[in-house]
């Protein structure tokens, strides 16, 4: 999860500087309209911000107080007791999920074993990376516990340069019986690639090492599209806000009320009644006067909206929801003299 973060014009993380997720957040979705620099000695990370110990789709397991490693891009390593490592899951080309936690060990739990968090970074200009971009899994700290799996890094930029490191590696199993965490997932979309640094999705050491994660690279970007609208289906309350989720960061300069149509049972809303707000790079919210008329509502969006790389939507998006008045049923109370005194 991530709180609201606006798009930035330029970002520089200098030597000794660090950018990470807020307390309580697990994901970092950052969009930059021009250029970004992560200098040597600078860090952008979501290390150990994923699922906690024994949690997640690829969580490690425990047998005889020895924990295996968590899995994500690669499976987790087994514990010395034979506890099976966590399984792989998620998409290699569109990695948006967090890493899973490793299995528990013996004694008092003292933290550790978390999966890596999820980073999605969109830079419309050039990303110069001489520092570290990381979503590492947490090491096992409890006796005999497994390491967490690496998280996800999804990077889209017009040009990638620099000689730094991009890493979604697993966390180490606690010596000597915990299994190592599996590697995470990294996807790199860059029209021009002059990056000479290291890309690592290695599994970590342990009683049995975690397995290697995945790296996907492409020189073009998926076209901009809306993947969901909320509300959807049937709702029984007043609607005054609509949320649209996109598959990529939306250029806020291309979003205007006349790009959207909301058709009510009484006809379309005027565009002058629509107010736009972008709470995050991939999210757009429409606010309007409260709607409460029962019936079907249709949403049309685009196609003039563009992503950060100037690619417009390939077609108009059409979504829908319905408002239904809740029915009240059951016996009614008949007033009596005792209830209604003279």
KOLKOL-345328 format. One record per residue: residue number from 0; x, y, z of N, C-alpha, C in turn. Coordinates in steps of 0.05 Angstrom, whole numbers. Layout:
BEGIN
{r NUM, {X, Y, Z}, {X, Y, Z}, {X, Y, Z}}
...
This chain:
BEGIN
{r 0, {17, -24, 0}, {0, 0, 0}, {18, 25, 0}}
{r 1, {7, 47, -11}, {22, 71, -12}, {3, 95, -9}}
{r 2, {12, 115, 6}, {-3, 140, 8}, {0, 156, -17}}
{r 3, {-13, 179, -17}, {-13, 196, -41}, {14, 209, -46}}
{r 4, {25, 206, -70}, {50, 218, -79}, {46, 231, -106}}
{r 5, {50, 257, -108}, {46, 270, -134}, {69, 264, -153}}
{r 6, {65, 271, -179}, {87, 269, -198}, {107, 292, -193}}
{r 7, {133, 286, -196}, {154, 305, -192}, {165, 314, -219}}
{r 8, {175, 338, -220}, {188, 347, -245}, {215, 334, -249}}
{r 9, {233, 336, -229}, {259, 324, -229}, {265, 313, -201}}
{r 10, {281, 293, -199}, {288, 282, -173}, {318, 276, -173}}
{r 11, {332, 284, -152}, {360, 278, -148}, {364, 266, -120}}
{r 12, {376, 242, -119}, {384, 230, -93}, {414, 231, -93}}
{r 13, {425, 249, -77}, {454, 253, -76}, {468, 232, -60}}
{r 14, {495, 232, -61}, {511, 214, -45}, {504, 217, -16}}
{r 15, {499, 194, -3}, {491, 195, 25}, {461, 198, 29}}
{r 16, {446, 204, 8}, {417, 208, 10}, {403, 182, 7}}
{r 17, {379, 181, 18}, {363, 156, 17}, {333, 163, 13}}
{r 18, {320, 149, -4}, {291, 152, -7}, {278, 124, -4}}
{r 19, {259, 122, 14}, {245, 97, 19}, {216, 102, 24}}
{r 20, {201, 80, 30}, {172, 83, 34}, {167, 94, 62}}
{r 21, {143, 106, 65}, {135, 116, 91}, {130, 93, 111}}
{r 22, {131, 99, 136}, {124, 79, 156}, {96, 68, 151}}
{r 23, {94, 42, 151}, {68, 29, 146}, {62, 23, 117}}
{r 24, {78, 35, 99}, {74, 30, 70}, {92, 7, 61}}
{r 25, {83, -6, 40}, {99, -29, 29}, {107, -24, 0}}
{r 26, {94, -5, -14}, {99, 0, -42}, {108, 29, -46}}
{r 27, {124, 32, -66}, {133, 59, -74}, {129, 62, -104}}
{r 28, {109, 79, -112}, {103, 84, -139}, {109, 113, -145}}
{r 29, {131, 118, -159}, {142, 145, -162}, {143, 152, -192}}
{r 30, {132, 175, -199}, {132, 184, -227}, {147, 211, -229}}
{r 31, {164, 213, -249}, {181, 237, -254}, {177, 247, -282}}
{r 32, {169, 272, -285}, {162, 283, -311}, {186, 288, -329}}
{r 33, {210, 292, -317}, {234, 298, -332}, {256, 277, -325}}
{r 34, {277, 286, -312}, {299, 268, -306}, {302, 261, -277}}
{r 35, {316, 239, -272}, {321, 230, -245}, {350, 221, -243}}
{r 36, {363, 227, -221}, {391, 219, -216}, {392, 206, -188}}
{r 37, {403, 182, -187}, {411, 169, -162}, {441, 167, -163}}
{r 38, {454, 185, -149}, {483, 187, -150}, {496, 164, -135}}
{r 39, {522, 161, -141}, {538, 140, -126}, {536, 146, -96}}
{r 40, {529, 126, -81}, {525, 130, -52}, {496, 138, -45}}
{r 41, {479, 142, -65}, {451, 148, -61}, {434, 122, -63}}
{r 42, {412, 121, -48}, {396, 96, -47}, {367, 102, -49}}
{r 43, {353, 87, -66}, {324, 85, -66}, {317, 57, -61}}
{r 44, {302, 52, -38}, {298, 24, -31}, {271, 19, -18}}
{r 45, {262, -6, -20}, {239, -16, -5}, {247, -43, 7}}
{r 46, {272, -44, 18}, {282, -68, 30}, {265, -77, 54}}
{r 47, {259, -103, 55}, {244, -115, 77}, {217, -101, 83}}
{r 48, {204, -90, 62}, {179, -76, 65}, {155, -93, 55}}
{r 49, {160, -118, 49}, {139, -135, 38}, {124, -149, 60}}
{r 50, {115, -174, 53}, {100, -190, 73}, {117, -197, 97}}
{r 51, {105, -199, 120}, {120, -205, 144}, {125, -236, 145}}
{r 52, {140, -243, 166}, {147, -271, 170}, {123, -290, 168}}
{r 53, {125, -311, 153}, {104, -331, 149}, {79, -321, 134}}
{r 54, {82, -298, 120}, {59, -286, 106}, {65, -283, 77}}
{r 55, {44, -281, 61}, {47, -276, 32}, {41, -301, 15}}
{r 56, {37, -297, -11}, {30, -320, -29}, {52, -340, -31}}
{r 57, {77, -332, -26}, {100, -351, -27}, {113, -354, 0}}
{r 58, {98, -353, 22}, {109, -354, 48}, {125, -379, 53}}
{r 59, {147, -377, 68}, {162, -401, 76}, {146, -417, 97}}
{r 60, {155, -441, 101}, {141, -459, 120}, {160, -466, 143}}
{r 61, {149, -480, 163}, {165, -487, 187}, {161, -517, 193}}
{r 62, {183, -530, 199}, {182, -558, 208}, {204, -561, 229}}
{r 63, {196, -572, 252}, {215, -577, 274}, {230, -552, 282}}
{r 64, {215, -529, 283}, {226, -503, 292}, {248, -493, 273}}
{r 65, {247, -501, 248}, {265, -490, 228}, {249, -480, 204}}
{r 66, {255, -456, 195}, {239, -443, 174}, {253, -443, 147}}
{r 67, {237, -446, 126}, {247, -444, 99}, {246, -416, 89}}
{r 68, {258, -411, 66}, {258, -384, 55}, {232, -378, 40}}
{r 69, {225, -352, 39}, {202, -343, 24}, {208, -344, -6}}
{r 70, {187, -346, -22}, {190, -346, -51}, {175, -323, -64}}
{r 71, {183, -315, -88}, {169, -296, -105}, {177, -300, -134}}
{r 72, {199, -287, -143}, {208, -293, -170}, {221, -320, -172}}
{r 73, {235, -328, -151}, {246, -355, -149}, {236, -368, -123}}
{r 74, {235, -394, -122}, {226, -408, -98}, {246, -405, -75}}
{r 75, {236, -406, -51}, {253, -404, -28}, {268, -430, -23}}
{r 76, {290, -428, -8}, {306, -451, -1}, {295, -466, 22}}
{r 77, {298, -493, 22}, {288, -510, 44}, {304, -505, 69}}
{r 78, {292, -510, 92}, {306, -510, 117}, {320, -537, 121}}
{r 79, {339, -538, 140}, {354, -562, 145}, {335, -585, 154}}
{r 80, {313, -578, 166}, {293, -599, 174}, {277, -610, 151}}
{r 81, {279, -598, 127}, {263, -606, 105}, {239, -589, 100}}
{r 82, {234, -568, 116}, {212, -550, 111}, {215, -539, 82}}
{r 83, {193, -541, 67}, {194, -534, 38}, {194, -504, 35}}
{r 84, {211, -494, 16}, {212, -466, 10}, {187, -455, -2}}
{r 85, {183, -429, 1}, {159, -416, -10}, {159, -417, -41}}
{r 86, {135, -417, -53}, {132, -420, -82}, {135, -393, -96}}
{r 87, {139, -395, -122}, {141, -371, -139}, {113, -362, -147}}
{r 88, {109, -337, -153}, {83, -326, -162}, {87, -300, -176}}
{r 89, {66, -288, -187}, {67, -262, -199}, {76, -262, -228}}
{r 90, {76, -238, -240}, {83, -233, -268}, {112, -224, -271}}
{r 91, {126, -235, -291}, {154, -227, -296}, {155, -200, -311}}
{r 92, {136, -195, -329}, {136, -171, -345}, {123, -147, -332}}
{r 93, {105, -152, -313}, {91, -130, -299}, {91, -137, -269}}
{r 94, {115, -136, -257}, {117, -143, -228}, {107, -121, -210}}
{r 95, {86, -126, -196}, {75, -106, -178}, {71, -117, -149}}
{r 96, {78, -142, -145}, {73, -154, -118}, {97, -152, -100}}
{r 97, {91, -155, -74}, {112, -155, -54}, {124, -183, -51}}
{r 98, {148, -184, -39}, {160, -209, -33}, {147, -221, -8}}
{r 99, {150, -247, -5}, {138, -262, 18}, {157, -267, 40}}
{r 100, {147, -271, 64}, {163, -275, 88}, {173, -303, 90}}
{r 101, {196, -307, 103}, {207, -333, 108}, {193, -347, 132}}
{r 102, {199, -373, 136}, {187, -388, 157}, {199, -382, 184}}
{r 103, {184, -387, 205}, {193, -382, 232}, {213, -403, 242}}
{r 104, {229, -396, 261}, {249, -414, 273}, {241, -421, 301}}
{r 105, {261, -421, 319}, {256, -429, 347}, {261, -405, 365}}
{r 106, {250, -407, 389}, {253, -385, 408}, {235, -361, 402}}
{r 107, {241, -339, 415}, {224, -315, 412}, {228, -302, 385}}
{r 108, {205, -295, 372}, {206, -280, 347}, {217, -252, 352}}
{r 109, {237, -244, 336}, {249, -217, 340}, {249, -201, 314}}
{r 110, {230, -208, 296}, {229, -194, 271}, {247, -207, 250}}
{r 111, {251, -194, 228}, {266, -205, 206}, {249, -223, 189}}
{r 112, {261, -234, 167}, {248, -253, 149}, {226, -240, 131}}
{r 113, {225, -213, 130}, {205, -200, 114}, {212, -202, 84}}
{r 114, {192, -202, 67}, {197, -200, 38}, {205, -172, 31}}
{r 115, {216, -168, 7}, {222, -142, -3}, {196, -128, -12}}
{r 116, {196, -101, -11}, {172, -86, -20}, {170, -84, -50}}
{r 117, {152, -68, -60}, {148, -65, -89}, {154, -36, -97}}
{r 118, {171, -33, -117}, {178, -7, -128}, {169, -5, -157}}
{r 119, {155, 16, -163}, {148, 22, -191}, {158, 50, -197}}
{r 120, {176, 53, -216}, {189, 79, -221}, {186, 86, -251}}
{r 121, {173, 109, -256}, {169, 118, -283}, {183, 145, -287}}
{r 122, {202, 146, -305}, {218, 170, -310}, {215, 177, -339}}
{r 123, {202, 200, -345}, {196, 207, -373}, {222, 214, -389}}
{r 124, {242, 224, -375}, {267, 231, -388}, {288, 209, -383}}
{r 125, {311, 217, -372}, {333, 198, -368}, {336, 192, -338}}
{r 126, {339, 167, -332}, {347, 158, -305}, {376, 151, -305}}
{r 127, {392, 167, -290}, {420, 161, -286}, {424, 148, -259}}
{r 128, {431, 122, -260}, {432, 106, -235}, {461, 98, -230}}
{r 129, {474, 113, -212}, {501, 105, -204}, {501, 95, -175}}
{r 130, {478, 97, -162}, {475, 87, -134}, {461, 61, -134}}
{r 131, {442, 58, -115}, {429, 32, -111}, {399, 35, -112}}
{r 132, {386, 18, -128}, {356, 15, -129}, {350, -13, -120}}
{r 133, {337, -16, -97}, {336, -42, -84}, {309, -48, -71}}
{r 134, {301, -74, -73}, {278, -85, -59}, {286, -112, -48}}
{r 135, {305, -112, -30}, {317, -136, -19}, {298, -148, 3}}
{r 136, {299, -175, 4}, {285, -189, 26}, {300, -186, 52}}
{r 137, {285, -189, 74}, {298, -187, 101}, {311, -213, 109}}
{r 138, {334, -211, 122}, {348, -235, 132}, {332, -247, 155}}
{r 139, {335, -273, 159}, {324, -287, 182}, {340, -279, 207}}
{r 140, {327, -269, 227}, {340, -260, 252}, {334, -279, 275}}
{r 141, {310, -290, 276}, {303, -309, 296}, {319, -335, 292}}
{r 142, {326, -349, 313}, {341, -373, 310}, {328, -392, 290}}
{r 143, {343, -402, 270}, {335, -422, 251}, {312, -413, 232}}
{r 144, {308, -387, 230}, {286, -377, 212}, {296, -374, 184}}
{r 145, {277, -374, 165}, {283, -370, 137}, {284, -341, 129}}
{r 146, {298, -335, 107}, {299, -308, 97}, {275, -301, 80}}
{r 147, {268, -275, 78}, {246, -266, 61}, {255, -265, 32}}
{r 148, {236, -267, 13}, {243, -265, -15}, {247, -236, -23}}
{r 149, {262, -233, -45}, {264, -206, -57}, {237, -196, -66}}
{r 150, {234, -170, -68}, {209, -157, -77}, {210, -152, -107}}
{r 151, {196, -131, -115}, {193, -125, -144}, {203, -97, -150}}
{r 152, {215, -94, -174}, {223, -68, -185}, {213, -67, -214}}
{r 153, {196, -48, -220}, {185, -44, -247}, {194, -16, -255}}
{r 154, {213, -14, -274}, {225, 11, -282}, {218, 17, -311}}
{r 155, {207, 41, -316}, {202, 50, -344}, {215, 78, -347}}
{r 156, {232, 81, -367}, {246, 106, -372}, {253, 109, -401}}
{r 157, {256, 134, -410}, {264, 138, -438}, {292, 129, -443}}
{r 158, {310, 135, -423}, {338, 126, -425}, {348, 118, -398}}
{r 159, {361, 96, -396}, {373, 86, -371}, {403, 87, -374}}
{r 160, {416, 101, -356}, {445, 104, -357}, {457, 100, -329}}
{r 161, {483, 99, -327}, {496, 97, -301}, {510, 70, -298}}
{r 162, {523, 66, -275}, {538, 42, -269}, {532, 32, -241}}
{r 163, {508, 36, -231}, {501, 29, -204}, {490, 0, -202}}
{r 164, {471, -4, -184}, {460, -31, -180}, {430, -30, -177}}
{r 165, {417, -50, -190}, {388, -54, -187}, {385, -82, -176}}
{r 166, {373, -84, -152}, {374, -110, -138}, {347, -116, -125}}
{r 167, {339, -141, -129}, {315, -152, -115}, {323, -180, -105}}
{r 168, {343, -180, -88}, {354, -206, -79}, {340, -216, -54}}
{r 169, {342, -241, -48}, {330, -253, -25}, {345, -247, 0}}
{r 170, {332, -251, 23}, {345, -248, 49}, {357, -274, 59}}
{r 171, {379, -273, 73}, {393, -297, 81}, {378, -312, 103}}
{r 172, {379, -339, 102}, {368, -355, 124}, {386, -354, 148}}
{r 173, {375, -356, 172}, {391, -354, 196}, {408, -379, 198}}
{r 174, {434, -375, 203}, {453, -398, 204}, {447, -416, 227}}
{r 175, {447, -442, 223}, {454, -455, 198}, {431, -471, 187}}
{r 176, {408, -467, 199}, {386, -485, 192}, {363, -472, 176}}
{r 177, {363, -445, 174}, {342, -431, 160}, {348, -431, 130}}
{r 178, {326, -433, 114}, {329, -432, 85}, {332, -404, 74}}
{r 179, {346, -400, 52}, {350, -374, 40}, {325, -365, 24}}
{r 180, {321, -339, 25}, {298, -328, 10}, {304, -328, -20}}
{r 181, {282, -332, -36}, {285, -332, -65}, {288, -303, -76}}
{r 182, {299, -301, -100}, {301, -275, -113}, {274, -264, -121}}
{r 183, {273, -237, -125}, {248, -224, -132}, {245, -222, -162}}
{r 184, {231, -201, -171}, {226, -197, -200}, {233, -168, -207}}
{r 185, {247, -165, -230}, {255, -139, -241}, {246, -137, -270}}
{r 186, {233, -115, -277}, {225, -110, -305}, {236, -82, -313}}
{r 187, {250, -81, -335}, {263, -57, -344}, {252, -50, -372}}
{r 188, {238, -27, -374}, {229, -17, -400}, {244, 9, -406}}
{r 189, {260, 9, -427}, {277, 32, -434}, {281, 33, -464}}
{r 190, {274, 56, -476}, {278, 60, -504}, {307, 59, -511}}
{r 191, {324, 71, -495}, {353, 70, -498}, {366, 61, -472}}
{r 192, {384, 42, -474}, {396, 31, -450}, {427, 33, -452}}
{r 193, {437, 51, -435}, {466, 54, -433}, {476, 47, -405}}
{r 194, {460, 31, -390}, {467, 23, -363}, {488, 1, -364}}
{r 195, {509, 5, -348}, {531, -14, -347}, {535, -27, -320}}
{r 196, {515, -21, -302}, {517, -32, -275}, {507, -60, -273}}
{r 197, {501, -68, -248}, {492, -95, -242}, {462, -97, -237}}
{r 198, {450, -118, -248}, {422, -124, -243}, {422, -151, -229}}
{r 199, {411, -153, -204}, {413, -177, -189}, {386, -186, -178}}
{r 200, {380, -211, -182}, {356, -224, -171}, {363, -250, -158}}
{r 201, {386, -251, -145}, {397, -275, -134}, {381, -285, -110}}
{r 202, {380, -311, -107}, {370, -322, -82}, {392, -321, -61}}
{r 203, {384, -322, -36}, {403, -318, -14}, {413, -345, -3}}
{r 204, {434, -343, 12}, {446, -367, 24}, {429, -375, 48}}
{r 205, {432, -401, 55}, {418, -413, 78}, {425, -442, 79}}
{r 206, {409, -457, 96}, {413, -486, 96}, {411, -497, 67}}
{r 207, {391, -487, 52}, {390, -490, 23}, {385, -462, 12}}
{r 208, {400, -455, -9}, {398, -427, -20}, {371, -423, -34}}
{r 209, {361, -398, -33}, {338, -391, -49}, {344, -391, -79}}
{r 210, {324, -395, -95}, {328, -396, -124}, {327, -368, -137}}
{r 211, {340, -366, -160}, {342, -340, -174}, {315, -331, -183}}
{r 212, {311, -304, -182}, {286, -292, -191}, {286, -287, -221}}
{r 213, {272, -267, -230}, {269, -262, -259}, {275, -233, -266}}
{r 214, {286, -230, -290}, {291, -203, -302}, {278, -203, -329}}
{r 215, {262, -182, -334}, {249, -178, -360}, {258, -151, -371}}
{r 216, {265, -150, -396}, {274, -124, -408}, {261, -120, -435}}
{r 217, {253, -95, -441}, {240, -88, -466}, {247, -60, -474}}
{r 218, {247, -54, -500}, {254, -27, -510}, {229, -11, -518}}
{r 219, {205, -20, -510}, {181, -6, -515}, {163, -9, -491}}
{r 220, {142, 8, -490}, {124, 7, -467}, {96, -2, -475}}
{r 221, {82, -15, -457}, {54, -22, -463}, {38, 4, -466}}
{r 222, {18, 3, -484}, {1, 27, -488}, {-15, 33, -463}}
{r 223, {-22, 59, -459}, {-37, 67, -436}, {-66, 56, -437}}
{r 224, {-75, 45, -415}, {-102, 34, -414}, {-112, 36, -385}}
{r 225, {-138, 38, -383}, {-151, 36, -357}, {-157, 7, -351}}
{r 226, {-150, -2, -327}, {-154, -30, -320}, {-177, -35, -301}}
{r 227, {-187, -13, -288}, {-210, -17, -271}, {-223, 9, -264}}
{r 228, {-249, 8, -257}, {-262, 31, -246}, {-276, 23, -220}}
{r 229, {-278, 43, -202}, {-291, 38, -176}, {-308, 63, -169}}
{r 230, {-334, 60, -163}, {-348, 35, -159}, {-352, 20, -185}}
{r 231, {-358, -6, -181}, {-365, -24, -203}, {-387, -43, -193}}
{r 232, {-402, -55, -211}, {-424, -72, -203}, {-447, -56, -192}}
{r 233, {-461, -68, -173}, {-485, -55, -161}, {-478, -43, -134}}
{r 234, {-485, -18, -130}, {-481, -5, -104}, {-508, 5, -94}}
{r 235, {-510, 8, -68}, {-535, 16, -56}, {-533, 42, -40}}
{r 236, {-513, 58, -48}, {-509, 83, -34}, {-505, 105, -55}}
{r 237, {-504, 130, -45}, {-499, 153, -62}, {-471, 152, -72}}
{r 238, {-467, 159, -98}, {-441, 159, -110}, {-433, 188, -118}}
{r 239, {-411, 197, -108}, {-402, 224, -115}, {-372, 224, -124}}
{r 240, {-361, 201, -126}, {-333, 199, -134}, {-328, 173, -150}}
{r 241, {-312, 175, -171}, {-305, 152, -187}, {-274, 150, -189}}
{r 242, {-264, 126, -184}, {-235, 122, -185}, {-228, 105, -209}}
{r 243, {-209, 113, -225}, {-199, 98, -248}, {-170, 91, -244}}
{r 244, {-164, 65, -248}, {-137, 55, -245}, {-125, 50, -273}}
{r 245, {-101, 60, -278}, {-87, 57, -304}, {-65, 37, -301}}
{r 246, {-56, 26, -324}, {-34, 7, -324}, {-7, 22, -324}}
{r 247, {-7, 48, -327}, {18, 63, -328}, {12, 91, -316}}
{r 248, {34, 106, -311}, {30, 133, -300}, {18, 151, -321}}
{r 249, {-2, 167, -312}, {-16, 186, -330}, {-3, 213, -328}}
{r 250, {2, 225, -352}, {12, 252, -352}, {-10, 271, -344}}
{r 251, {-7, 284, -321}, {-29, 301, -311}, {-36, 324, -330}}
{r 252, {-17, 333, -346}, {-22, 355, -364}, {-42, 348, -386}}
{r 253, {-46, 322, -391}, {-64, 313, -412}, {-92, 306, -402}}
{r 254, {-97, 308, -376}, {-123, 301, -364}, {-140, 326, -361}}
{r 255, {-164, 325, -372}, {-183, 347, -370}, {-211, 336, -367}}
{r 256, {-230, 351, -355}, {-257, 341, -351}, {-271, 332, -377}}
{r 257, {-265, 346, -399}, {-279, 338, -424}, {-268, 312, -436}}
{r 258, {-248, 299, -423}, {-239, 272, -431}, {-257, 250, -420}}
{r 259, {-277, 258, -403}, {-293, 238, -389}, {-323, 244, -393}}
{r 260, {-338, 223, -396}, {-367, 224, -397}, {-379, 205, -377}}
{r 261, {-397, 215, -361}, {-413, 197, -343}, {-442, 200, -351}}
{r 262, {-453, 178, -361}, {-481, 178, -370}, {-498, 166, -348}}
{r 263, {-517, 182, -338}, {-535, 174, -317}, {-562, 165, -329}}
{r 264, {-580, 154, -313}, {-607, 148, -323}, {-622, 172, -333}}
{r 265, {-613, 196, -325}, {-625, 221, -334}, {-609, 235, -355}}
{r 266, {-589, 222, -366}, {-572, 234, -387}, {-544, 239, -377}}
{r 267, {-526, 249, -394}, {-498, 253, -386}, {-494, 277, -368}}
{r 268, {-475, 275, -349}, {-467, 297, -333}, {-452, 317, -350}}
{r 269, {-455, 343, -343}, {-439, 363, -357}, {-410, 361, -348}}
{r 270, {-392, 365, -367}, {-363, 364, -359}, {-356, 385, -339}}
{r 271, {-371, 407, -338}, {-366, 428, -318}, {-372, 419, -290}}
{r 272, {-386, 396, -287}, {-392, 386, -260}, {-371, 366, -251}}
{r 273, {-351, 361, -267}, {-330, 341, -261}, {-305, 355, -250}}
{r 274, {-294, 345, -229}, {-268, 355, -218}, {-249, 332, -217}}
{r 275, {-224, 336, -227}, {-204, 315, -229}, {-183, 318, -207}}
{r 276, {-174, 295, -198}, {-153, 294, -177}, {-137, 269, -183}}
{r 277, {-110, 272, -182}, {-92, 249, -186}, {-78, 243, -160}}
{r 278, {-88, 224, -144}, {-76, 218, -118}, {-50, 202, -120}}
{r 279, {-45, 190, -144}, {-21, 175, -148}, {-15, 173, -178}}
{r 280, {9, 165, -186}, {16, 164, -215}, {-4, 149, -232}}
{r 281, {-15, 127, -222}, {-32, 109, -238}, {-61, 112, -232}}
{r 282, {-68, 131, -215}, {-96, 133, -205}, {-107, 161, -211}}
{r 283, {-132, 161, -221}, {-146, 186, -226}, {-173, 185, -214}}
{r 284, {-181, 206, -199}, {-207, 207, -187}, {-223, 229, -199}}
{r 285, {-249, 223, -204}, {-268, 243, -213}, {-288, 248, -191}}
{r 286, {-292, 273, -184}, {-313, 281, -165}, {-335, 296, -179}}
{r 287, {-360, 293, -169}, {-383, 305, -182}, {-405, 307, -161}}
{r 288, {-427, 322, -168}, {-450, 323, -149}, {-461, 295, -144}}
{r 289, {-471, 290, -120}, {-480, 263, -112}, {-501, 252, -131}}
{r 290, {-497, 227, -138}, {-516, 212, -156}, {-531, 192, -139}}
{r 291, {-557, 192, -140}, {-573, 173, -124}, {-597, 162, -139}}
{r 292, {-600, 168, -165}, {-622, 157, -181}, {-617, 128, -187}}
{r 293, {-635, 110, -180}, {-631, 82, -187}, {-629, 77, -217}}
{r 294, {-612, 58, -225}, {-609, 52, -253}, {-580, 47, -260}}
{r 295, {-575, 45, -286}, {-549, 39, -297}, {-534, 64, -304}}
{r 296, {-508, 64, -298}, {-490, 87, -304}, {-467, 77, -322}}
{r 297, {-460, 93, -342}, {-439, 86, -360}, {-416, 107, -358}}
{r 298, {-391, 97, -359}, {-368, 115, -358}, {-352, 112, -384}}
{r 299, {-345, 134, -396}, {-328, 135, -420}, {-304, 152, -414}}
{r 300, {-280, 143, -420}, {-256, 158, -415}, {-236, 156, -438}}
{r 301, {-223, 178, -444}, {-203, 179, -466}, {-216, 185, -493}}
{r 302, {-200, 182, -514}, {-173, 170, -515}, {-150, 191, -515}}
{r 303, {-156, 216, -508}, {-135, 237, -509}, {-115, 235, -486}}
{r 304, {-121, 220, -466}, {-102, 217, -443}, {-76, 204, -453}}
{r 305, {-54, 214, -442}, {-27, 203, -450}, {-12, 194, -425}}
{r 306, {6, 175, -430}, {25, 167, -409}, {49, 186, -409}}
{r 307, {69, 181, -392}, {91, 199, -389}, {109, 199, -414}}
{r 308, {105, 180, -432}, {122, 179, -456}, {107, 188, -481}}
{r 309, {84, 202, -477}, {69, 213, -499}, {52, 193, -514}}
{r 310, {48, 169, -503}, {31, 150, -516}, {2, 153, -507}}
{r 311, {-16, 158, -526}, {-44, 161, -518}, {-58, 134, -515}}
{r 312, {-81, 134, -503}, {-97, 110, -501}, {-104, 101, -530}}
{r 313, {-104, 74, -534}, {-109, 64, -561}, {-139, 65, -567}}
{r 314, {-156, 66, -547}, {-185, 67, -552}, {-199, 78, -527}}
{r 315, {-224, 86, -531}, {-240, 96, -509}, {-246, 74, -489}}
{r 316, {-243, 80, -463}, {-250, 60, -443}, {-279, 63, -436}}
{r 317, {-293, 41, -433}, {-321, 41, -425}, {-324, 24, -400}}
{r 318, {-335, 36, -379}, {-341, 21, -355}, {-369, 26, -346}}
{r 319, {-377, 13, -324}, {-405, 16, -315}, {-408, 10, -286}}
{r 320, {-429, 19, -274}, {-438, 11, -248}, {-468, 17, -246}}
{r 321, {-481, 6, -226}, {-510, 10, -223}, {-516, 18, -194}}
{r 322, {-537, 35, -191}, {-546, 42, -165}, {-574, 29, -160}}
{r 323, {-576, 14, -139}, {-601, 1, -131}, {-610, 10, -104}}
{r 324, {-635, 18, -101}, {-646, 26, -75}, {-650, 2, -58}}
{r 325, {-639, 1, -34}, {-642, -23, -16}, {-671, -26, -9}}
{r 326, {-680, -52, -8}, {-707, -58, -1}, {-709, -63, 29}}
{r 327, {-730, -53, 42}, {-734, -57, 70}, {-757, -78, 73}}
{r 328, {-751, -100, 87}, {-771, -121, 90}, {-773, -129, 119}}
{r 329, {-795, -144, 125}, {-798, -154, 152}, {-823, -142, 165}}
{r 330, {-830, -152, 189}, {-855, -142, 202}, {-851, -113, 212}}
{r 331, {-873, -98, 210}, {-873, -71, 219}, {-887, -70, 247}}
{r 332, {-878, -53, 264}, {-890, -50, 291}, {-915, -34, 289}}
{r 333, {-937, -43, 300}, {-962, -29, 301}, {-963, -12, 327}}
{r 334, {-968, 14, 325}, {-968, 30, 349}, {-990, 21, 368}}
{r 335, {-985, 23, 394}, {-1005, 16, 414}, {-1008, 39, 433}}
{r 336, {-1029, 37, 450}, {-1033, 59, 469}, {-1010, 63, 488}}
{r 337, {-996, 40, 495}, {-974, 43, 513}, {-950, 57, 500}}
{r 338, {-948, 53, 473}, {-926, 67, 459}, {-932, 96, 454}}
{r 339, {-958, 102, 451}, {-966, 130, 443}, {-985, 140, 465}}
{r 340, {-975, 148, 488}, {-993, 158, 509}, {-1007, 183, 501}}
{r 341, {-1030, 187, 512}, {-1046, 211, 506}, {-1032, 235, 518}}
